[in-house]
């Protein structure tokens, strides 16, 4: 089953790191991806640019609008993601515990809901 591990951290903590600390963290992340890949758990992942580069898009009454920045002001910002393959939620959580930025923020683990073109109507948690 696929799980998305969303990595959040406070960008001010990252910005306070020295270049050597930042480079070491990035090397840890690359090593983590290598281990996950070697064990068949890594599907995809990417780091994101800083939150000030974000744009939020909304469509209301068939009219689109966009605003600079993320949707909500939060203490931690979305920094990237890992798409994981795991047998169940427990294994996905165990894998997420080894994602290095979890030491500085959090990793939200969520099962991926595969879209079925044959299914119509509102998906509930039990069928999703």
Buried (B, 14 or more C-beta within 10 A) or exposed (E): EBBBBBBBBBBEEBEEEEEEEEEEBEEBBEEBBEEBEEEEBBBEBEEEEEBEEBEEEEEEEEEEEEEEEBEEEEEBBBBBBBBBBBEEEEBBBEBBEEBBBBEBBBBBBEBBEEEEEEEEEEEEEEEE
